[in-house]
Amino acid sequence: MNRLGKKANETLIEMALSADGEECNGPETISTAGSEIPSSSEGLNSTETTLLIPEHQVIDKRHQSKDSIFFRDGVRRIDFVLSYVDDLNKEWEKKLERRKEFESNLQKAGLELETEDKKESEDGKIFFVKIHAPWEVLITYAEVLNIKVPIRENDIPPMVENPLDCVLFPLRLPEKVMHPEPDYFTAPFSKDKQELYLINDESTFFSPSMRNRIVNYILTRCPYGTEEGKKKFGIKRLLNNGTYTAAYPLHDCQYWKKASDPNCDSERYTLYMEWARFLRFYKEQPLVLIRKYYGEKIGIYFAWLGFYTEMLFLAAVVGLICFLYGLFTMDENMSSKEICDPAIGGEIIMCPLCDRDCEYWRLNTTCESSQYSHLFDNVATLFFAIFMGIWVTLFLEFWKRRQARLKYEWDLVDFEEEQQQLQLRPEYEAKCTQKKKNPVTQEMEPYLPLTSQAVRFCISGATVLFWVSLIIASMIAVIVYRLAVYAAFASLMENTQTLQPISGVLTPQLATSVTASCLNFVIIMILNFFYERIAIWITDMEIPRTHMEYENRLTMKMFLFQFVNYYSSCFYVAFFKGKFVGYPGAYTYMFNRWRNEECDPAGCLIELTTQLTIVMAGKQIWGNIQEAIVPWICNWWGRRKARNNPENLYSRWEQDHDLQTFGALGLFYEYLEMVIQFGFITLFVASFPLAPLLALMNNILEIRVDSWKLTTQYRRPVAAKAHSIGVWQEILNGMAILSVVTNAFIVAFTSDMIPRLVYYYAYSENEDSPMSGYINNSLSVFLISDFPERNEPKENPENFVICRYRDYRYPPDHEKKYLHTMQFWHILAAKLAFIIIMEHVVFIVKFFVAWMIPDVPADVKAKIKREKYLTQKILHEYELEKLKERLCQGDKRATEKEFIATEGRMELSRAM
């Protein structure tokens, strides 16, 4: 510590002394994997090497562009940056040793490092280690990762122009943005066939996203020592234990202006100007450029989100038409007319909605709510429920075709996700000390004993079950709240004069439903906040073997929880509320204390609509606040000091360091958000035809918010490959099937459509107006004197003799007093028949549509075959030429038989 204090005025030029001890020429000299370094400084980390540098060798940072993405020599590109704070606490020496070992091993792996001293950073506290992967490292790991590279420009003619292109021209982006580089035939890279590939410039042959992917692969597997008898490795562990504070690839420029360096493509600037600004919301997305800059995994997410948004447009239009139908036919609705008629609804006295404290009330007090209920509970609801069952099939099938086209265009046809994802996770290799022979590779590899797996799964399952039970308990608590406060709202609205003008709209039922929905939304957000962390913890505890296993397990845990968390209240209102009420004098009670809720005389559908609107809209608003406003505030706060300094002192790696981290689970949360929204617009769409319109407006904003935050507020993510949306596809398929069932039950049991149809065809007595008398027919009669003391209201100032309630039961003077009438059973049979018929019709249409639409377009199949043939031909011709060269050079191993066999293979390939 004293030695460091004495050298406080010195700066770092890493490995600045040559092997003979003389100073190097110029301040740009940096350490490389092959550099010769003096024995006295061998293996030293940046802090210790600083002590070897004379004070006069100070690098003037003002001469370096703040947007520089190169080493000090201006030639070697910065592929990755590590940062750390050299805090002198009790862990300092241990961290120092880890960094020393880790950086030494990175250099042994062939990477080149250059360190920026903390005094050159904006805050004077942070060291930056810049990493460059030379050509030899790139070609070695390109072969390991099976990266495809160009071998010849694509000569397959482009698709025939769409006749609608002239109409869609305002939505198009410039060609140089949509297709920034030519299309090529590609083949997996091999070091032995470098002449085969179109290598014009070694420094640009591998794109920056490929380079950072290769470096990240090395970083996650590089060892840094042995602790507690276990071999430790990987940058993730070093980040977790504080040895390094950050690890990230660099953006290529500032997002609001192009880089001054002509060697920089300024793709970030292009993405911001053409994609990430909200004013470009009507434009198509530059998916090729997104894929090139961020990698295929992020590219496929935005392709899916964009396609989902496009398909929502059709659903939104049809839903809006259904809503307008309900709006324009509101005045023709006979049920609401009768409820609002003083001579009908005004004369019908309804039984109290709670025990003792509630009073008798007249049916026409629910006039406005019955009119609003018709907006969503009409014949168009049935049509829309069936339409959405078919729409979701079209969406999933057409997405498969779109995905197949992207796989071809992005060279993912032969991408073996198993080869990429089945690689063992570094955490698995580190934690599993026991080894066994792999039956496929015949190599020893780590494994987790079955007993350990069983214990971990039991703990994981118990934890998930506990949290799901906690959600159900919270839902029951909200139900108890609804039951407990209804009487308070009824009394408040009855006795408060200021609420009388709006009592027709704000009924006790609506007030209870709205406040309960808001309370439920708050509980959802709180539980969600805690469970996200619990789910990650228990998934880490399970020690999944591969990255694919890890993502799939976490996805299923999170989705199960979110499914129950977000949809449980909607399921309650749709399928349970008002179904187990009993009747006056024999009500059913929850916990033998709170009387079960009744539906409004116009039905429970309007309450389900209210619940769905509040939860869905609230989630979307909160999600956008979390995704956009919170990162912006954090970045603004982190950069507040830098604004006071000259721009040329705020380097590219420091600018990116001050941005937020787009973690490994960043896309996971984006998918989860959209899949939950997908559930809202499919599972309960029969109750709210405007749900697709809300989702469409949200998604138009979501695309730009996600692109804006990714381009401006987050560090550049490490590029990753993916040829599909993964396990989310299966979840969407499952929700599509479930949506048919839920919508059939909503139409049958939650809406009033089936009872109205039964009355229309079987019980109506007025041929001129078949629906007249429906309200009176749907309400049963109860003799007030039959009330037990527990239920009887405290006051009956008008001395009512009978009251009405919503059910189909015999009147008190009938021999089957208060038992269900035959009409009740007719309606129940009609509901069950409707569910069976609707499910079968929709499922048959769904499966027929899925069968009719092939997953891969015919032209894509033809192009894949053509490209495979041409690629094989090129490779075989290359091998043949090499063989000829060997024969001409007199290579005895290149026999005539080998030459004939190679030609025969080419002929066979042509025949195939």
N, C-alpha and C positions, 0 to 999 in steps of 0.2 A: 504493500500500500504506500509506503514511503517512497519507494522507487517510482511508482506511478505519479506521485505528487511532484517529484522533482522534474519529471519530464512533461509536465502539463502543457508546455508551449510547443511541443513537437507534434507533427502530423504524420499520417500514414501514407507511405507508398509501398504497397505490399511486395515483399521479395525484391526490394530495389537494389540489392547488392548482387553482383555476379558471383560466379563460383570462385574467382580469384580474389574477391574482396574489393574490386574496383567498382566505382559508381557506374550505373548504366547511363546511356545517353538519353536525355529527355525525361520528362516526368511521366510519360505514358507507360513506362515499363510495368508490367503486372505479372502475377504468378500464373504459370500454366502447369498442366499436368506433366509436361516434359522438362520443365525448367530445372536448372541446376541451382541449388541453394546451399549456402554455407552450412557446415555441420552445426555451427553454434546456434543457428536459427531454425534448423530443420524441425518441422512439426509444430512450430510456434503458431499461436492463433494471432488474430489481427492486433489485439491489444499489446501482446508481447513483442510482435514484430515492429510496432510503432517505436519501440525504444531504440531500434537500430537505425532510425532515420534521422539524419541531421536536420536541424531546424530550417536551413536555407532551402531545402527541397520541398517547399510548400506548393501545392497545386492551387492555382488561382481559379476558383470555381466560376468566377465571372466570365472566363473565356470559354466556358462550356455551355452550350445551349440548354436551357431548362427543359426543352423537350427531347433531349438526347436519349435515344434508346440503345446507345452503343457504349462500349468500354471507352476509356480515355484515348485509345488510339483511333477512335472513330471508324473502326473497321468491323470489329467483332460485336455482334448483336447481343444485347442483354436478354437472355431467355427466361431468367427467373431471378427473383430478389429475395434474400433472407434479411430480416432485421432483428436486432436485439439491443437491449439496454444493459450496459455494464454496471449494474447496481452492486455496490460493495456490501452485501449482506452475508449471512452465514452460509448461504448456498453458492456464493460467488465462485469459489474455487472449483466446486463440483461442476457448475455450469461451464466454467472456463475449460475444464478438462473435456467435457462432452463436446463443446464446439471445436476444440482443437482436434479431437479424434475424428469427428464427423467431417470437418472440412478437409482433413488429410485424406480420408477415405473417398471423398468426392473427387479429389484430385487424382487419386489412384484409379478411379473409375474413368478418368479421362476428361472430366469437366475442368474448365478454367475459371478461376475466381479473381475478383477484384473487390477490395474493401474500401468503403468510404468511412473516414474517421468521424466520430461523433461531433467534433468541432465544426465539421463541414455541413452538418445537418441543421435544419431550421431551428430546432429547439436546443441543440447542443447536447443531446442526451442519447441519440439513437445511432448505432452503427448499421451500415447497410452492406451486405455481402452480395455482390452482383455475380451471376453465374452465366457462363457461355458454354454452349455445347459445340465443340468443333466438328468438322465434317466426319472424322473417323468415328466419333461417338454416335452421331446421328445415323450413319448407315448401319452401324452395328445393331442399334436398338430398333431401327426401322424394320429390320429383318425379324427381330424378336417379336415385335408387336404386329407383324404382318401388315404393315402399312402399304396401301396401294399408291403407285406413282405412275405418271404418264409414260406411255411408250410410243404413241402415235396419235395425231389429231383425229378426232372422230369424223368419219366420212359418211355416216348414216344421215340421209336427208332429214331436215327438221319436220315437225308435224305440219300438216296442212293448216293454213291460217283459218282461224275461226271467223265465220261471216259476221259475228257480233263484235269483232275487234274494233271496228270503227265506232260502235256505240259505247264500248267500254274504254275507249282511248283516254277519257279524262281520269280514269282510275289507274292507268298504267304509270309506271316509273320509267325513267330513261333506260335504254338498253344497256348502257355501260354500268348502271347500278344493278339491274336485274341479272346480268351475265357479265361480271367483271373480268372473266378470262375465258379462253376457248374451252370447248369440251374435248376430252381426250379419252382414248382407250387406255385402260390402266391394267397394271399387273402388280402382284405383291413384290416388294423390293427384295433383291438378293445382291449381296456384295460381290458375288462372282459374275454378275451380269450387268455391271454398271454401264457398259457401252450400249446396252439395249435401251436404256431410258433416255428421255429428252432432258439431259442435264446441260443446260445452257450456262448456268451460274450456280456454283455450289452454295453460295451464300443465300440464294433465294429459292433453291430447288425445293426445300422443305418449307412450307408455310409457317408463320409464327405459331399458329395453333398446334401444328404437328410438333414443332420444336418444344413448346412448353409441355406438351403431353409426354414427350420422351424424357425431358428433364424431371418432370414430376414422378415418372415411373422409377427413375433412379433414386430420387429423394426419398420416396416411400420405402425403399428397400436397403438403403445405405446404413451399415451398422455404425454405432458410435461407442461401443464398449460393452463391458460386462458388469452388471450390478446385481448384488445378492445372488450370485451364481447363475444368473440368466443373461443370455445374450440380448442386448437391446439394440433396436434399429428403427429407422423410420422418422421422417420429419414430423409426423403427427404426434408422436410421443414427446419430441423435443418442444413442440408448441404447447403441449399440455402441461409439461413440467416447467415452463417458463424459460427454457434455455434460449429459444428464439421467440420473438413476439409476433412475427408474421412471416408468411411465405406466399409469394404471389408472382404471376407473370405480369408484365407491364402492358398497359394500354399503349397504342402506337403514337398517340398525340392527345392534345386537349380536345374536348368534344366540340368546343365552340369555334375553333379555327384550325386550319391545316398546319401540319408540322413544317418548320422551315427547312428541314433536311429533305433534299429531293429523293433520297433513297427510301423514304418512309411513304407508304401508300396512303396514310391518313384515313384508314377505313373507319376508325371510330367517328371521325368528323362526318364522313358520308352517311354512316348509320344514323347519326343524330339528325342531320339535316333532312334526310329522306324518309326516316322511319320513326324516330323517337319523339318527334314533336307532335303535339295533339292536333295541330292544324293540318296534319297529313293523315287524319283518321280515315278519310275516304279512299286513300291510296292502297294499292296492294303492298304486300310485304316483300322486301328483297331477301328471299329465303336463301339464295345461293351465297350472298354476302354474309348473312347471319351465320350460315354454316361454316363459311371460310374463316370468320373472325372468332366465333365462339365454339365451334365444333358441332358435330352432328346431333349430340344429345339435346342441346339447347335449340338447335335448328328444328328438330322434329317436334319439340314442344310448341314452338310458335307456328309451325305448319298445322299442327292439330288444332290449336286455339283459333287460328284464322279460319280453318275449314269449319269448325264448330260454329263460329260466329256467322259465317256465310249461310250455313244450313238453318241457323236460328231465324234468319230473315223470313223464310217461308212460314215457319211455325208462328212467328210474331204477327205476320199479316193475317193468317187464318184466325189466330186467337183474337186479334183486334176486330175482325169482322164478326166473330161470335159475340164479342162484348157489345159491339154496336147494335147487333140484332136484339140483344137483351135491353139495351138502352131505348131503342126505337119502339119496342113492343111493351115497354113498361106500363103505358097507360091502358093497354089492352088486356093486361093480366087480371083475370077474373078473381083470383084468390086475394090479391092485394086490394082490389075494388071492394070486395065484401068485407075485408078487415077494416078498411077505411070508412065504409058506409056507416054513418051514425045509426041508421035503422037496423043494421045487421051487427057489425062489429061493436057498435056503441051499446047494443043491448045484451051482448054476451058477457056474462060475468065469469072471470077466470078464477080458479082456485089459487090461493097464496103460493108463492114460489119458495117460501121458507116457513119454518115453524114459528108460531106464536107472534113474532115481531112483524111479519109481513101481512099486508092487507089484501082484501079482494081487489081485483083490478079489472078494468074493461079492456076488451080485446083491441079496440081501435087505438089504444095508446101505443101500439107497435106498428102503426100505419107506415111510418117512414122506413123502418127497418125491413118491413115486408116488401116494400117497393124496391129497396136496394138489393134485397135478396134475389129478386127476379133477374137482376143484371147477370148473375152467375148461375142461377138455378132455372134453366129453361131448356127447351129442346135442343138448342145449339150445343149445350154442354155434352150431350150424348154424342153428337157428331164429332166434337172436338176431341173427346176422349178416344174415340176410335181412330181419328186422324193421327193423333199423337202416337198411338201404338204402332201405326204404319210408318210415321215420320222417323221414329227412333231407329227402326230397322233400316230405312233408307240412309240415315246418317251413318250408322255403323258400317253398312256394306259399302257405301261410296267412300268412306274413309279408308277402308281396306284397299280400295283401288288407288286412291290418292297416295297412300303409304307405299304401295307397290311401285308406283311411278317414281316416288322420291328415292326408294331403295336403288332403283336403276340409275337415276340421274346422279345420285351421290355415291356411287360405287359401293353400295352396301349389299348387293345381291349375294355375293359369296362371303359376306362378313359373318364369321362364325362367332356369335355372341358368346357361345360356350367357351371358345378359346380365350376371349377377352375377360369374360365375367367369372369363369370357373377357376381363374388363377386364385390361389389362396390369398386371403386377406393377410396383410402383415401382422395385424393384431392376433389372428388365429395362429400364425406361425410362432409368434412370440409367447403366447399364453399356453400353448399345447406343447408340453415337454416330451410326452411319449410319442414314439414313432412306430409306424408299421409299413409294410411293403404295399405299394399301390398295385393292384392286380393288372392294371392296364399298362402303366409305364415301367413296372417292376423296379421302381425306385422307392427308397424310404422317404416317407413324408409324415409330418405331425398329424396326430388325430386326438380327438376328445373321447375318452372312455364312455361307454354306454351309460354306466351308473351316474357319471357326472352330468351327461346330457339329460337323463331322466330327472335328476334333482333340479337342474336349472329350468327345465320345462315346467315342472310342477310349481316352482316359485313364480315363474312368468305367468302361467295360467291362472294361479290364485290371485296374482296382482291385477291382471286384466279383469277377472271376474269381480274382484272387489270394486274396481272403478266403475264397471258397468252397473253393479248394484248401487253404487253411490249415485249414478245418474238417475236410476229408477226411483231411488229414495227422494232425490231432489224433485223429480216430476210429481211424486205423490205429495210432497210438501207444497208444490204449486197448486195441485188440485185441492188440498186442504185449505190453502189460502183462498181459492175461488169460492169454496163452500162457506168459509168463515166470513168473508167480507161482503158477500152478496146482500145479506140482511142489512149491513151497515150502509151500503150504497142505496138500497131501496128506501131505508128510513131517511137518509140524508136528502135524497131527491124529492121525497114526499114533503119534507118539512122546510126545505130551503127555497125561499121565494125566488132568489136570483137564478136558480137552475130551472125554474118552471118553463121559460121560453124555449129551452133546448131539450126539454124532457122527452119530446117526441123522437128526437134523433139519438140523444145520449140516454138510452135506457139503462136500468141497472145491469141487465145482461151484457150490454155492450161495454159499459164501464168496467165491469168485472173482467170481461174477456181481454180488453186492451191492456189494463194494468197487469193482469196475469201474464200476458204475452211479453210485455216489457220486462217483468221480473224474470220470466223464463229465459229471455235473451241474455240478461245480465249473468244469470247462473251458468248458462251455456258457455259464455266467454271465460268466466272464472275457472270452471272445470277444464275447459280446453287448454287454458294457460298452464295449469299444473300437469295435466295428463301428457302433453307433448314431451315434457321433460322425463316423466316416468316411463313413457313408451321407449324413448331412446335409451334410457338406463337399463331397462329389462332386456332390450334387444342386444345391447352391448354385453350384458351378463350372460346371455345365451351363447356368446362367441360363435356366431355363424361362420361357416367354413369359407364361403366365397362372397364376393360383392353382391352377386345376384341374390343369394340366400338372405343376406342382410337387408337389402332393399325390399324384398318380398315379405319378409317377416315384419319389418317395421310398417310397411304399407298396410298389411292386413290388420295389425293391431290398431293403427291410427284410424283406418277406415271403419273398423267395427265400433270403436269408441265414438267417432264423429257421427256415424250413422245413428246410433242410439241417442247421442247427445242432441243432435239437431232435429231428428225426426220423431222422437218419442212423444213430444207434446202434440204434434200434428196427428199422429196415430191415435192419441187419446181423444182429441176432438172429433176426428173422422169416424172412429169405430167404437168408441166406448161412451162418450158423453151422451146422455139422454136415452141410452139403450137399456139401462138397468135402474130405472127410477122407481118402479112400482106404481102405485096409484094412491090418491088421497085416502088416508086412513090406514094404508099398508105400505108406506114408503120404505125404500131400502136405505140403509145408512152405512157410511164408511166408518169403521172402528166403533160402530154402534153409537156414534155421536153426531157426525155431520151428514145431513141428508144429501143424497146424490143430486147432481145438477140435472136440470131439465133443459131441453132445447127451446129456442124461441118458437112460438106458434108457426112462424114461417119456415122453420127448419134450422138445422145446425150448420148448414153450408156457409152461411155468411160469417159465422164464427171461425170456421176453418179458414176461410179466405182472409179474415183479419189476422189470425195466427200466422198464416203462411206469409202474408205481406210484411208483417213486422219482423219476423225472424229472417226472411230472405233479404229484405231491403237493409235491415240493420247489419247483417253479416257483410253485405257488399260494401256498405259505407265504412264500416269498421275496418274491413280488409284493405280498402284503398287508403285509409288513414295510416294503417300500419306499414303498407308497402311504399307509400310515396312520402308522406309528411314526416314520419319518424326518421327515416334515413336522411332526409334533407336537413332536418334540424340537427341531427348528430354530426353530419358533415360540416354544416355551417359553424357549429360550435367548435369542431376540431380545427377548422381553418381560420378562425377569427384572428389568431396571432400572425399567421402567414400573410394576411392582407396588408400588414404594416411593413413588410419587408420588400426589397426590390424583387421583381419577378425573376430575374436571372439567378437568384440565389435559391429559388424554390424548385428543386430538380424534379424530373419526371418520376423517379422512384419515391420521392417524398410526397408528391401529390397523390400518387396511387396509395401510398401507405396511409394517408389520412382518410381514404374512402372506406366504406363499409365492406364487410366480407360477405361474398356470396358463397355460403358454405356448401358442403357436399349434399345437404338436404334442401338446398334452395329450390330446385325444381320440384322436389317432392311436395313441398307446401303449395306450390302453384297448381300442380295437378290435383292435389287434394281439394283445394278451394273450388276448382272448376267441376270436379266430380260431385261434390256436395251440391253445387248449384244445379248440375245436371239432374240430381235426384229431386230437387224442388220442382223443376219444370216437367218432370215425367211422372213421379210417383203421385203427386197431388194436383196435376194440371186440370183435372175435371172440375175442381173447385175454384180455379183462378185462371181463366184463359189469358189474362194479361201477363202471366208469369214469363212466358217466352219473350215478350216485349221488354220487360224489365231486364231479363238476362241479356238480351241483345244490346240494350243501351249500356249495361254494365261492361259487357265484353268489348265493345268498341273502345270504351275508356280503359279497360283492363289491358288490352294489347299495347296501347300507348304508354300506360303507366309502367307496365313491366319492361317495355323497351327503354323508356326514359330512365328508370332507376338502374337498369343493367348497364346502360351506356354512360350515365353521368354520375350515379351515386355509389356504384359498387366497383370494387377492384375487378380486374379481368378474371373470369373464372378459368380454371384449368380445362382445356378442351377434352371432351370425352366422346366416345362413339356409342351410338345406339341405332338400331335399325327399325325400332317400333316404339310405341308408348309403353311397352312392357305389360306388367300385370294389370295396369289400369284398363286395358282392353277387356280383360275377363270380367273386371268389376263392372264396367259399363254394360257388358252383355247381360250380366246377372240383374242389374238394375232395370234394364229394358224389359226383361221377362217379368220381374216383380211389378213393374209399373202397370202392366196390363191387368194384373190381379187387383192392385190397389184402386185403380180407376174404376174397374167394374164394381167393386164394393162401395166406392164413394157414390157412384150414380145410383146404386141399388139401395143402400142403407143410410147414406148421409143426406142426399138430396130428396126432394119430394116428387121426383118424376114418376116413379113406379106407382105410388099411391094415387097420383092424379090420373095416370093412364088406366089403372084398374077402375077408378070411379067413372072415368069417361066412357069406358066400354061396357061396364057391368052394372053400375049402380046409379048412373045418372037418370033422372026422370024428366028432364026438360030437353026435348029434341031441338028446340030453337037455340038454346044456350046450354050445351051439355055440361059445362063446368060450373054452372051456377048451383049453389048449395053445397059445394065441396067443403068449404070451411066448416059449416055446421055438421056435415057428415063426418069430418075428421076429429071432432071433439066429442068426448063422452060426457055423461052427466053424473054428478056426484051430489048426494043429499048431505047438506051441511051438518044436519043433526047426527050423521054417522061419524063425524070427526072424533077421534079419541082426544083426550085432554092434551096430550103431548103435541098434537098437530094443530089444534083449533086456534085461530087468531084471537088475540086479546080483545079486539073490538070488531063489531059488526053493526056499524051505525045505521045502515040502510036495511037491516034485517033481511038479508038475502036468504033464500031457502035452498037454492041449488047453486052450484058453481060448475064450470066446465074445465076439462083437462085434456091434454093431447094424448089420445089413445083410442083404441077400438074395443070398448067393453060395453057389456049390457047395462042398461039403466038400473037404478035402485028398485024399481017396481017390477023387474023381470025376475022370473024364477031362477035364472042363472046370474043373479045379481053380481055385477063387477067382474064377471069372467069374460074372457076374450070372445068377441063375436066371430061369426064365420068370415066376415070381411077381413079380419085380421089375418086369418090363415090363408085366404085367397091372396092377399098382398104379399105375405111371406113366401108363398109358393111362387108368385110372379117374380119376386126379387131373386130367389135362388135360380129360377129358370133363366132370368135375364143374365145373371153372372155366368152361368154355364154357356149360354149361347154367345154372349159377347166375347168371352175368353176364347172359345173355339174358333169363332169367325176371325178374330184378330190374329190368333196364333197361326191359323191356316194361311192367312194373307201374308203374315210376317215370314213364315218359312218358305212360302212360294216366292216372295220377292227376293229373299236371301238366296234361294236356289237359282233364280233367273239371272241374278247379277253376279258375274264371275269376280273373284277376288283380285285377279290380275288382268288388266286390259289386254286385249289381243295384240295391239301394236307394241306394248311393252314386252310381252312374251317374245314377239318376233325380234325386237331389238336386243333382248338379252341373248337369244340364240345367236344372232348375227355377231354380237360383240364377243361372245365366247369363242365362236369359230375364228374370227379374225385374230383375236388375242393368241389363241393356240397356234394359228398359222405363223404369226410373227415370231413366237417363241421357238417353234420348230425350225423356221428358217434361220433364226439366229444360231441355234444349236448346230444346224447343218453347216453353216458358214464356219463356225469355230472348228468343227470336225475336219472340214476341208483344209483349213489353215494348218491344223496339226499334221494332216497327211502330207501336205506340201513341205512342211518343215521336217518330215521324216520321223515323226513321233511313232515309235513302234507300238505304243499302246492303242493308237487310233487305227484299228484294223479295218479291212475292207468290209468285213461282216457287220461291224458297228455302224459303218456308213450306210450300208444297205438297210439295216434295221431302222435307222433314223429316217431314211427316205420312206420306208414302208409305214412308219408311224404317221408321217405327214399325209400319205395317201389315205390311210385309214381315217384320219381326222377329217379330211375332205369328204370322204364317203359318209361319215356320220353327219 
